[in-house]
Amino acid sequence: MSSLSVSTGPLAQAHASAAGTEPRPSGSARRKVLLGRRLAACLCLFGLSITTAAAQDDVKLRVRAVHDLAKGGAGNLPKLEDYLGDPAIDVRIEAVKAIVDIGTTRSIDALVKAVADVDPEVQIRATDGLVNFYLPGYIKTGMTASIRRAGSAIMSHFTDTNDQIVDPFVTVRPEIITALGKVARDGDSKDSRANAARAIGILRGKAAIPDLVAALHSREDEILYESLVAIQKIRDPAAGPQITFLLHDLNPKIQSAVVETLGLVQDRSSIPQIREILDRTKDNRVRRSALTSLAMMPTAETHRVFLAYLNDKDDNMRAAAAEGLARARDANDTVTVTKAYEAETKTKAKLGYAFALVAMGRRESTTNSPLYYLITQLEGRGYRDVAQAYLIELARDPETRKAIYIYLQPGNTTKEQKIGLARVLGTSGDRDTVPYLETLSHDTDSEVAAEGLRALRNLRARL
């Protein structure tokens, strides 16, 4: 019977070697082996930490190089652009920031390249940089202004207002719209996609409408909302039938935006669905949007709807009803609207009634007239935009423009009114408007003069 003990003597070692196996080491030998292994592991970890530290130092050196190049201005743009391909995100971010700060025409190609980056922050910063080129100062109010990074994740938020848009005379390079469209459709994060959609709207990127429509199939509300607002700004009628599938979205904010968009692009095929929403919705925001949308494309069938809401308890609904009657231009409604105008105490609804009455032919320039009321509201911040929008629409009529010109005579208007009317006439004027805007462009007040010149450029871009 063989022994269960294991010998470690020379004879046993020789037998083990001949048998092709190694004898089990003694306790002290095992401790030496373990100690050796631990020492090797420590040396390995020490080597890795040295390598990591070296890599981090190398990234810092490249970031510093980017900062140094940025000090050299536009002449260093080609070298800065090379850093857009750097494997380190921190380096690419600093390169984009530097290129945006330089902000010359030569920066555009580099920013278009950066928009295609795989990192959301790089995409967002490049997107805002492109908008900033055409809308100076945007970089301080766009998503870039609030962006924060936590590891690989980014945190940011949009400003509440989304009413910015480039002037009509501004021509945006087509490759920019193409690049932004790709991000809106297939960007690497919901934030970068929503931000690209907002940028398309600001830049009036009509060529990206197919990308915006594709983005509407996203499950992210922010992407949906920004894409819809962009379509509102571009106002391409062809987009209407492609967005009706969202009419019954469960989010009131999205449903409201869809309804408003259909009105702005004049999609008359959606009128029956919008009327149904108006009758059934319990959400006040959606309700207001539905009536406002119908008011943008009035029909004989919706005329009685506007009359019915003319005395609604909600002043927003009364204003929307008045808008519908304004665009219907039925002289038989003048007496009814006049009574409502004279009795109204809420500014929003009173502005709607004034808009309707001027559209129906009330163009007198007395201090109690509807046109005078609209113009006086260009003074206050609260309803300036509403009054301006109404006047822009009314000024498309030559007779109404003539009535507006009276207010541009010396001493008839304030500084704020001049600025507002310059914007109105720059948008809706015609050749007969040119002399009035030329006069405003030479006004003694520098702000009025600047707005007059801007309006003149917008007008001449259309003529």
Secondary structure, DSSP 8 states (H G I E B T S, - for coil): ---SS---SHHHHHHHHHHT------HHHHHHHHHHHHHHHHHHHHHHHHHHHHHHHHHHHHHHHHHHHHHTGGGGHHHHHHGGG-S-HHHHHHHHHHHHHH-STTHHHHHHHHHT-SSHHHHHHHHHHHHHHHSTTGGGTSGGGG-EEETTEEE----S-------TT----HHHHHHHHHHHHH-SSHHHHHHHHHHHHHTT-GGGHHHHHHHTT-S-HHHHHHHHHHHHHH--GGGGGGTGGGTT-SSHHHHHHHHHHHHHTT-GGGHHHHHHHHHH---HHHHHHHHHHHHHS--TTTHHHHHHHTT-SSHHHHHHHHHHHHHHT-GGGHHHHHHHHHH---HHHHHHHHHHHHHTT----STTSHHHHHHHTTSSTTTHHHHHHHHHHHTTSHHHHHHHHGGGSTTSS-HHHHHHHHHHHHHH--GGGHHHHHHHTT-SSHHHHHHHHHHHHHHHHH-
